[in-house]
Amino acid sequence: MAPITLQRFVQELEKLKQETDAGTLQSQDYDGRLARILRELRERGLDADRAATTAALADAVKRGIITAPVGAHLTARLGLS
């Protein structure tokens, strides 16, 4: 399988945010979907370097797509810290 693009990764995070804001995704479902995204990243890899991924996560926090704690969690889980 081909690695996941950084753009797709951010789009998945945006989709989670939109569904949470719309009330169609509960917090326990958010956690499960986020875990699925991370599992898929571990299996397939990410087609971006460390600097680009770190910058994308920082931008996602800045734009409110993810919270700072989620950003820190993703940074740690992806081995970027």
Gaussian input, Z-matrix of N, CA and C with variables (Angstrom, degrees):
# hf/3-21g

backbone

0 1
 N
 C     1     B1
 C     2     B2     1     A1
 N     3     B3     2     A2     1     D1
 C     4     B4     3     A3     2     D2
 C     5     B5     4     A4     3     D3
 N     6     B6     5     A5     4     D4
 C     7     B7     6     A6     5     D5
 C     8     B8     7     A7     6     D6
 N     9     B9     8     A8     7     D7
 C    10    B10     9     A9     8     D8
 C    11    B11    10    A10     9     D9
 N    12    B12    11    A11    10    D10
 C    13    B13    12    A12    11    D11
 C    14    B14    13    A13    12    D12
 N    15    B15    14    A14    13    D13
 C    16    B16    15    A15    14    D14
 C    17    B17    16    A16    15    D15
 N    18    B18    17    A17    16    D16
 C    19    B19    18    A18    17    D17
 C    20    B20    19    A19    18    D18
 N    21    B21    20    A20    19    D19
 C    22    B22    21    A21    20    D20
 C    23    B23    22    A22    21    D21
 N    24    B24    23    A23    22    D22
 C    25    B25    24    A24    23    D23
 C    26    B26    25    A25    24    D24
 N    27    B27    26    A26    25    D25
 C    28    B28    27    A27    26    D26
 C    29    B29    28    A28    27    D27
 N    30    B30    29    A29    28    D28
 C    31    B31    30    A30    29    D29
 C    32    B32    31    A31    30    D30
 N    33    B33    32    A32    31    D31
 C    34    B34    33    A33    32    D32
 C    35    B35    34    A34    33    D33
 N    36    B36    35    A35    34    D34
 C    37    B37    36    A36    35    D35
 C    38    B38    37    A37    36    D36
 N    39    B39    38    A38    37    D37
 C    40    B40    39    A39    38    D38
 C    41    B41    40    A40    39    D39
 N    42    B42    41    A41    40    D40
 C    43    B43    42    A42    41    D41
 C    44    B44    43    A43    42    D42
 N    45    B45    44    A44    43    D43
 C    46    B46    45    A45    44    D44
 C    47    B47    46    A46    45    D45
 N    48    B48    47    A47    46    D46
 C    49    B49    48    A48    47    D47
 C    50    B50    49    A49    48    D48
 N    51    B51    50    A50    49    D49
 C    52    B52    51    A51    50    D50
 C    53    B53    52    A52    51    D51
 N    54    B54    53    A53    52    D52
 C    55    B55    54    A54    53    D53
 C    56    B56    55    A55    54    D54
 N    57    B57    56    A56    55    D55
 C    58    B58    57    A57    56    D56
 C    59    B59    58    A58    57    D57
 N    60    B60    59    A59    58    D58
 C    61    B61    60    A60    59    D59
 C    62    B62    61    A61    60    D60
 N    63    B63    62    A62    61    D61
 C    64    B64    63    A63    62    D62
 C    65    B65    64    A64    63    D63
 N    66    B66    65    A65    64    D64
 C    67    B67    66    A66    65    D65
 C    68    B68    67    A67    66    D66
 N    69    B69    68    A68    67    D67
 C    70    B70    69    A69    68    D68
 C    71    B71    70    A70    69    D69
 N    72    B72    71    A71    70    D70
 C    73    B73    72    A72    71    D71
 C    74    B74    73    A73    72    D72
 N    75    B75    74    A74    73    D73
 C    76    B76    75    A75    74    D74
 C    77    B77    76    A76    75    D75
 N    78    B78    77    A77    76    D76
 C    79    B79    78    A78    77    D77
 C    80    B80    79    A79    78    D78
 N    81    B81    80    A80    79    D79
 C    82    B82    81    A81    80    D80
 C    83    B83    82    A82    81    D81
 N    84    B84    83    A83    82    D82
 C    85    B85    84    A84    83    D83
 C    86    B86    85    A85    84    D84
 N    87    B87    86    A86    85    D85
 C    88    B88    87    A87    86    D86
 C    89    B89    88    A88    87    D87
 N    90    B90    89    A89    88    D88
 C    91    B91    90    A90    89    D89
 C    92    B92    91    A91    90    D90
 N    93    B93    92    A92    91    D91
 C    94    B94    93    A93    92    D92
 C    95    B95    94    A94    93    D93
 N    96    B96    95    A95    94    D94
 C    97    B97    96    A96    95    D95
 C    98    B98    97    A97    96    D96
 N    99    B99    98    A98    97    D97
 C   100   B100    99    A99    98    D98
 C   101   B101   100   A100    99    D99
 N   102   B102   101   A101   100   D100
 C   103   B103   102   A102   101   D101
 C   104   B104   103   A103   102   D102
 N   105   B105   104   A104   103   D103
 C   106   B106   105   A105   104   D104
 C   107   B107   106   A106   105   D105
 N   108   B108   107   A107   106   D106
 C   109   B109   108   A108   107   D107
 C   110   B110   109   A109   108   D108
 N   111   B111   110   A110   109   D109
 C   112   B112   111   A111   110   D110
 C   113   B113   112   A112   111   D111
 N   114   B114   113   A113   112   D112
 C   115   B115   114   A114   113   D113
 C   116   B116   115   A115   114   D114
 N   117   B117   116   A116   115   D115
 C   118   B118   117   A117   116   D116
 C   119   B119   118   A118   117   D117
 N   120   B120   119   A119   118   D118
 C   121   B121   120   A120   119   D119
 C   122   B122   121   A121   120   D120
 N   123   B123   122   A122   121   D121
 C   124   B124   123   A123   122   D122
 C   125   B125   124   A124   123   D123
 N   126   B126   125   A125   124   D124
 C   127   B127   126   A126   125   D125
 C   128   B128   127   A127   126   D126
 N   129   B129   128   A128   127   D127
 C   130   B130   129   A129   128   D128
 C   131   B131   130   A130   129   D129
 N   132   B132   131   A131   130   D130
 C   133   B133   132   A132   131   D131
 C   134   B134   133   A133   132   D132
 N   135   B135   134   A134   133   D133
 C   136   B136   135   A135   134   D134
 C   137   B137   136   A136   135   D135
 N   138   B138   137   A137   136   D136
 C   139   B139   138   A138   137   D137
 C   140   B140   139   A139   138   D138
 N   141   B141   140   A140   139   D139
 C   142   B142   141   A141   140   D140
 C   143   B143   142   A142   141   D141
 N   144   B144   143   A143   142   D142
 C   145   B145   144   A144   143   D143
 C   146   B146   145   A145   144   D144
 N   147   B147   146   A146   145   D145
 C   148   B148   147   A147   146   D146
 C   149   B149   148   A148   147   D147
 N   150   B150   149   A149   148   D148
 C   151   B151   150   A150   149   D149
 C   152   B152   151   A151   150   D150
 N   153   B153   152   A152   151   D151
 C   154   B154   153   A153   152   D152
 C   155   B155   154   A154   153   D153
 N   156   B156   155   A155   154   D154
 C   157   B157   156   A156   155   D155
 C   158   B158   157   A157   156   D156
 N   159   B159   158   A158   157   D157
 C   160   B160   159   A159   158   D158
 C   161   B161   160   A160   159   D159
 N   162   B162   161   A161   160   D160
 C   163   B163   162   A162   161   D161
 C   164   B164   163   A163   162   D162
 N   165   B165   164   A164   163   D163
 C   166   B166   165   A165   164   D164
 C   167   B167   166   A166   165   D165
 N   168   B168   167   A167   166   D166
 C   169   B169   168   A168   167   D167
 C   170   B170   169   A169   168   D168
 N   171   B171   170   A170   169   D169
 C   172   B172   171   A171   170   D170
 C   173   B173   172   A172   171   D171
 N   174   B174   173   A173   172   D172
 C   175   B175   174   A174   173   D173
 C   176   B176   175   A175   174   D174
 N   177   B177   176   A176   175   D175
 C   178   B178   177   A177   176   D176
 C   179   B179   178   A178   177   D177
 N   180   B180   179   A179   178   D178
 C   181   B181   180   A180   179   D179
 C   182   B182   181   A181   180   D180
 N   183   B183   182   A182   181   D181
 C   184   B184   183   A183   182   D182
 C   185   B185   184   A184   183   D183
 N   186   B186   185   A185   184   D184
 C   187   B187   186   A186   185   D185
 C   188   B188   187   A187   186   D186
 N   189   B189   188   A188   187   D187
 C   190   B190   189   A189   188   D188
 C   191   B191   190   A190   189   D189
 N   192   B192   191   A191   190   D190
 C   193   B193   192   A192   191   D191
 C   194   B194   193   A193   192   D192
 N   195   B195   194   A194   193   D193
 C   196   B196   195   A195   194   D194
 C   197   B197   196   A196   195   D195
 N   198   B198   197   A197   196   D196
 C   199   B199   198   A198   197   D197
 C   200   B200   199   A199   198   D198
 N   201   B201   200   A200   199   D199
 C   202   B202   201   A201   200   D200
 C   203   B203   202   A202   201   D201
 N   204   B204   203   A203   202   D202
 C   205   B205   204   A204   203   D203
 C   206   B206   205   A205   204   D204
 N   207   B207   206   A206   205   D205
 C   208   B208   207   A207   206   D206
 C   209   B209   208   A208   207   D207
 N   210   B210   209   A209   208   D208
 C   211   B211   210   A210   209   D209
 C   212   B212   211   A211   210   D210
 N   213   B213   212   A212   211   D211
 C   214   B214   213   A213   212   D212
 C   215   B215   214   A214   213   D213
 N   216   B216   215   A215   214   D214
 C   217   B217   216   A216   215   D215
 C   218   B218   217   A217   216   D216
 N   219   B219   218   A218   217   D217
 C   220   B220   219   A219   218   D218
 C   221   B221   220   A220   219   D219
 N   222   B222   221   A221   220   D220
 C   223   B223   222   A222   221   D221
 C   224   B224   223   A223   222   D222
 N   225   B225   224   A224   223   D223
 C   226   B226   225   A225   224   D224
 C   227   B227   226   A226   225   D225
 N   228   B228   227   A227   226   D226
 C   229   B229   228   A228   227   D227
 C   230   B230   229   A229   228   D228
 N   231   B231   230   A230   229   D229
 C   232   B232   231   A231   230   D230
 C   233   B233   232   A232   231   D231
 N   234   B234   233   A233   232   D232
 C   235   B235   234   A234   233   D233
 C   236   B236   235   A235   234   D234
 N   237   B237   236   A236   235   D235
 C   238   B238   237   A237   236   D236
 C   239   B239   238   A238   237   D237
 N   240   B240   239   A239   238   D238
 C   241   B241   240   A240   239   D239
 C   242   B242   241   A241   240   D240

   B1=1.4514
   B2=1.5247
   B3=1.2916
   B4=1.4621
   B5=1.5289
   B6=1.3253
   B7=1.4633
   B8=1.5317
   B9=1.3017
   B10=1.4599
   B11=1.5267
   B12=1.3119
   B13=1.4572
   B14=1.5257
   B15=1.3034
   B16=1.4614
   B17=1.5288
   B18=1.3202
   B19=1.4654
   B20=1.5318
   B21=1.3277
   B22=1.4692
   B23=1.5206
   B24=1.3299
   B25=1.4543
   B26=1.5269
   B27=1.3114
   B28=1.4678
   B29=1.5250
   B30=1.3244
   B31=1.4684
   B32=1.5237
   B33=1.3275
   B34=1.4695
   B35=1.5260
   B36=1.3229
   B37=1.4628
   B38=1.5279
   B39=1.3334
   B40=1.4683
   B41=1.5188
   B42=1.3333
   B43=1.4582
   B44=1.5331
   B45=1.3310
   B46=1.4708
   B47=1.5237
   B48=1.3193
   B49=1.4755
   B50=1.5266
   B51=1.3235
   B52=1.4608
   B53=1.5282
   B54=1.3187
   B55=1.4610
   B56=1.5225
   B57=1.3233
   B58=1.4626
   B59=1.5275
   B60=1.3251
   B61=1.4679
   B62=1.5191
   B63=1.3201
   B64=1.4650
   B65=1.5264
   B66=1.3266
   B67=1.4581
   B68=1.5153
   B69=1.3159
   B70=1.4610
   B71=1.5234
   B72=1.3218
   B73=1.4569
   B74=1.5212
   B75=1.3152
   B76=1.4617
   B77=1.5255
   B78=1.3390
   B79=1.4670
   B80=1.5293
   B81=1.3359
   B82=1.4636
   B83=1.5213
   B84=1.3266
   B85=1.4606
   B86=1.5257
   B87=1.3371
   B88=1.4685
   B89=1.5270
   B90=1.3263
   B91=1.4651
   B92=1.5271
   B93=1.3127
   B94=1.4602
   B95=1.5193
   B96=1.3199
   B97=1.4683
   B98=1.5168
   B99=1.3349
   B100=1.4589
   B101=1.5270
   B102=1.3193
   B103=1.4664
   B104=1.5292
   B105=1.3176
   B106=1.4632
   B107=1.5213
   B108=1.3270
   B109=1.4616
   B110=1.5273
   B111=1.3235
   B112=1.4691
   B113=1.5273
   B114=1.3166
   B115=1.4661
   B116=1.5361
   B117=1.3236
   B118=1.4565
   B119=1.5374
   B120=1.3252
   B121=1.4620
   B122=1.5213
   B123=1.3285
   B124=1.4701
   B125=1.5218
   B126=1.3234
   B127=1.4610
   B128=1.5298
   B129=1.3059
   B130=1.4661
   B131=1.5157
   B132=1.2990
   B133=1.4545
   B134=1.5198
   B135=1.2980
   B136=1.4595
   B137=1.5195
   B138=1.3146
   B139=1.4663
   B140=1.5271
   B141=1.3101
   B142=1.4652
   B143=1.5168
   B144=1.3095
   B145=1.4590
   B146=1.5277
   B147=1.2968
   B148=1.4627
   B149=1.5293
   B150=1.3245
   B151=1.4670
   B152=1.5301
   B153=1.3261
   B154=1.4709
   B155=1.5245
   B156=1.3159
   B157=1.4616
   B158=1.5233
   B159=1.3230
   B160=1.4594
   B161=1.5242
   B162=1.3167
   B163=1.4638
   B164=1.5299
   B165=1.3290
   B166=1.4700
   B167=1.5248
   B168=1.3303
   B169=1.4674
   B170=1.5190
   B171=1.3246
   B172=1.4724
   B173=1.5240
   B174=1.3243
   B175=1.4603
   B176=1.5247
   B177=1.3208
   B178=1.4704
   B179=1.5248
   B180=1.3126
   B181=1.4717
   B182=1.5240
   B183=1.3268
   B184=1.4723
   B185=1.5282
   B186=1.3490
   B187=1.4705
   B188=1.5214
   B189=1.3311
   B190=1.4572
   B191=1.5067
   B192=1.3227
   B193=1.4629
   B194=1.5226
   B195=1.3244
   B196=1.4600
   B197=1.5212
   B198=1.3173
   B199=1.4593
   B200=1.5288
   B201=1.3159
   B202=1.4711
   B203=1.5307
   B204=1.3593
   B205=1.4652
   B206=1.5339
   B207=1.3229
   B208=1.4654
   B209=1.5227
   B210=1.3245
   B211=1.4617
   B212=1.5268
   B213=1.3250
   B214=1.4690
   B215=1.5319
   B216=1.3273
   B217=1.4767
   B218=1.5247
   B219=1.3296
   B220=1.4672
   B221=1.5213
   B222=1.3185
   B223=1.4665
   B224=1.5338
   B225=1.3254
   B226=1.4575
   B227=1.5264
   B228=1.3309
   B229=1.4715
   B230=1.5313
   B231=1.3357
   B232=1.4511
   B233=1.5318
   B234=1.3395
   B235=1.4488
   B236=1.5092
   B237=1.3224
   B238=1.4731
   B239=1.5178
   B240=1.3263
   B241=1.4704
   B242=1.4939
   A1=109.44
   A2=114.54
   A3=120.33
   A4=110.24
   A5=116.85
   A6=120.02
   A7=111.17
   A8=115.15
   A9=121.90
   A10=108.32
   A11=116.47
   A12=119.29
   A13=109.70
   A14=115.06
   A15=120.59
   A16=110.22
   A17=115.83
   A18=120.59
   A19=111.03
   A20=117.28
   A21=120.41
   A22=111.11
   A23=116.65
   A24=121.43
   A25=110.38
   A26=117.04
   A27=121.05
   A28=110.10
   A29=118.04
   A30=120.78
   A31=111.25
   A32=116.98
   A33=120.47
   A34=110.52
   A35=117.08
   A36=120.49
   A37=110.52
   A38=116.65
   A39=120.56
   A40=111.26
   A41=116.43
   A42=120.88
   A43=110.58
   A44=116.58
   A45=120.39
   A46=110.90
   A47=115.88
   A48=120.82
   A49=110.63
   A50=116.64
   A51=120.68
   A52=111.48
   A53=116.63
   A54=120.10
   A55=111.27
   A56=117.21
   A57=120.88
   A58=110.06
   A59=116.70
   A60=120.95
   A61=112.10
   A62=116.73
   A63=121.18
   A64=112.19
   A65=116.43
   A66=120.22
   A67=113.86
   A68=117.15
   A69=119.70
   A70=112.35
   A71=117.33
   A72=121.75
   A73=108.64
   A74=116.30
   A75=121.79
   A76=109.66
   A77=116.19
   A78=119.93
   A79=112.60
   A80=118.18
   A81=119.16
   A82=111.00
   A83=117.21
   A84=120.65
   A85=110.74
   A86=116.77
   A87=121.56
   A88=109.42
   A89=115.43
   A90=120.09
   A91=111.03
   A92=116.98
   A93=121.11
   A94=112.43
   A95=116.29
   A96=120.02
   A97=111.24
   A98=116.78
   A99=120.70
   A100=109.75
   A101=116.65
   A102=120.71
   A103=110.83
   A104=117.25
   A105=121.29
   A106=110.88
   A107=116.28
   A108=120.92
   A109=109.91
   A110=116.48
   A111=120.52
   A112=111.51
   A113=116.39
   A114=120.46
   A115=110.23
   A116=115.75
   A117=120.18
   A118=110.80
   A119=116.67
   A120=119.77
   A121=111.43
   A122=116.60
   A123=120.08
   A124=111.10
   A125=116.03
   A126=120.43
   A127=112.71
   A128=116.27
   A129=120.70
   A130=113.83
   A131=118.14
   A132=121.26
   A133=111.48
   A134=115.50
   A135=123.14
   A136=107.45
   A137=116.91
   A138=119.71
   A139=112.70
   A140=116.76
   A141=121.29
   A142=109.13
   A143=115.20
   A144=118.66
   A145=110.03
   A146=114.98
   A147=122.49
   A148=112.04
   A149=116.80
   A150=120.62
   A151=111.61
   A152=117.17
   A153=120.80
   A154=111.19
   A155=116.72
   A156=120.58
   A157=110.88
   A158=116.53
   A159=120.56
   A160=110.61
   A161=117.18
   A162=121.45
   A163=110.94
   A164=117.33
   A165=120.71
   A166=110.98
   A167=117.28
   A168=119.96
   A169=110.71
   A170=117.66
   A171=120.80
   A172=110.20
   A173=117.03
   A174=121.05
   A175=110.93
   A176=116.88
   A177=120.30
   A178=110.85
   A179=116.94
   A180=120.59
   A181=109.42
   A182=116.47
   A183=121.64
   A184=111.60
   A185=116.45
   A186=120.76
   A187=112.83
   A188=117.36
   A189=120.36
   A190=114.72
   A191=117.61
   A192=121.06
   A193=109.69
   A194=115.91
   A195=121.89
   A196=107.87
   A197=115.46
   A198=119.84
   A199=109.20
   A200=115.47
   A201=119.55
   A202=111.76
   A203=119.40
   A204=118.38
   A205=113.16
   A206=117.69
   A207=120.31
   A208=109.21
   A209=116.90
   A210=120.48
   A211=111.33
   A212=116.32
   A213=120.68
   A214=110.85
   A215=115.80
   A216=120.73
   A217=110.07
   A218=116.64
   A219=120.36
   A220=110.89
   A221=116.60
   A222=120.86
   A223=110.12
   A224=116.37
   A225=120.49
   A226=111.46
   A227=117.06
   A228=120.78
   A229=112.30
   A230=115.83
   A231=119.38
   A232=112.06
   A233=116.16
   A234=120.47
   A235=114.38
   A236=115.56
   A237=120.34
   A238=112.52
   A239=117.50
   A240=118.92
   A241=111.83
   D1=145.59
   D2=179.40
   D3=-75.65
   D4=149.93
   D5=176.63
   D6=-62.62
   D7=156.31
   D8=178.11
   D9=-78.98
   D10=137.19
   D11=178.16
   D12=-77.44
   D13=152.37
   D14=178.28
   D15=-61.74
   D16=-37.26
   D17=178.24
   D18=-60.86
   D19=-44.14
   D20=179.79
   D21=-65.44
   D22=-39.25
   D23=178.13
   D24=-58.91
   D25=-47.59
   D26=179.64
   D27=-66.50
   D28=-38.16
   D29=177.74
   D30=-61.59
   D31=-39.68
   D32=177.55
   D33=-63.34
   D34=-40.47
   D35=177.46
   D36=-65.19
   D37=-40.28
   D38=177.27
   D39=-62.86
   D40=-40.10
   D41=179.55
   D42=-63.58
   D43=-40.84
   D44=176.18
   D45=-59.91
   D46=-43.69
   D47=-179.46
   D48=-63.00
   D49=-45.62
   D50=-179.49
   D51=-62.05
   D52=-43.75
   D53=-179.62
   D54=-67.85
   D55=-35.45
   D56=176.94
   D57=-66.81
   D58=-45.28
   D59=179.25
   D60=-63.49
   D61=-34.97
   D62=-179.92
   D63=-77.18
   D64=-11.93
   D65=179.90
   D66=84.25
   D67=9.38
   D68=-179.41
   D69=-91.61
   D70=-3.44
   D71=-179.05
   D72=-131.19
   D73=116.54
   D74=179.80
   D75=-81.29
   D76=164.36
   D77=-174.73
   D78=-60.91
   D79=-39.98
   D80=179.26
   D81=-67.40
   D82=-32.95
   D83=176.37
   D84=-70.77
   D85=-35.99
   D86=176.76
   D87=-59.04
   D88=-47.88
   D89=-179.67
   D90=-59.88
   D91=-42.56
   D92=179.71
   D93=-65.07
   D94=-42.35
   D95=179.33
   D96=-67.57
   D97=-38.96
   D98=177.96
   D99=-63.98
   D100=-40.42
   D101=177.16
   D102=-63.37
   D103=-38.35
   D104=177.73
   D105=-63.65
   D106=-42.54
   D107=178.70
   D108=-61.35
   D109=-44.88
   D110=179.49
   D111=-64.48
   D112=-40.11
   D113=178.76
   D114=-62.44
   D115=-43.00
   D116=178.83
   D117=-64.24
   D118=-38.48
   D119=177.16
   D120=-63.65
   D121=-40.34
   D122=177.97
   D123=-64.17
   D124=-39.88
   D125=-177.72
   D126=-72.39
   D127=-43.42
   D128=-173.26
   D129=-101.97
   D130=-23.19
   D131=-177.05
   D132=85.50
   D133=171.37
   D134=-179.40
   D135=-120.99
   D136=134.45
   D137=-175.24
   D138=-88.83
   D139=38.21
   D140=179.43
   D141=-134.60
   D142=154.79
   D143=178.39
   D144=-82.48
   D145=173.00
   D146=-176.26
   D147=-58.14
   D148=-44.86
   D149=-177.55
   D150=-64.29
   D151=-43.79
   D152=179.99
   D153=-65.82
   D154=-40.13
   D155=179.84
   D156=-67.06
   D157=-43.82
   D158=178.05
   D159=-61.55
   D160=-43.00
   D161=178.91
   D162=-64.35
   D163=-40.39
   D164=179.65
   D165=-64.99
   D166=-40.68
   D167=178.02
   D168=-66.91
   D169=-41.05
   D170=178.12
   D171=-62.42
   D172=-40.17
   D173=177.96
   D174=-66.16
   D175=-38.56
   D176=178.51
   D177=-63.88
   D178=-38.23
   D179=176.27
   D180=-66.12
   D181=-46.22
   D182=-178.45
   D183=-60.41
   D184=-39.24
   D185=-179.08
   D186=-82.69
   D187=-3.74
   D188=178.25
   D189=82.24
   D190=13.70
   D191=178.77
   D192=-70.68
   D193=-40.14
   D194=175.36
   D195=-130.62
   D196=157.09
   D197=177.22
   D198=-81.24
   D199=164.40
   D200=178.28
   D201=-59.05
   D202=-42.78
   D203=177.31
   D204=-62.21
   D205=-38.28
   D206=177.58
   D207=-66.84
   D208=-40.11
   D209=176.98
   D210=-60.30
   D211=-43.51
   D212=178.25
   D213=-64.76
   D214=-39.98
   D215=178.38
   D216=-62.23
   D217=-47.27
   D218=-179.76
   D219=-64.02
   D220=-40.25
   D221=178.71
   D222=-59.72
   D223=-43.97
   D224=179.39
   D225=-68.54
   D226=-45.01
   D227=-177.04
   D228=-66.60
   D229=-28.93
   D230=179.34
   D231=-89.85
   D232=1.55
   D233=177.20
   D234=71.97
   D235=30.82
   D236=-176.58
   D237=-96.44
   D238=-7.59
   D239=-176.30
   D240=-93.77

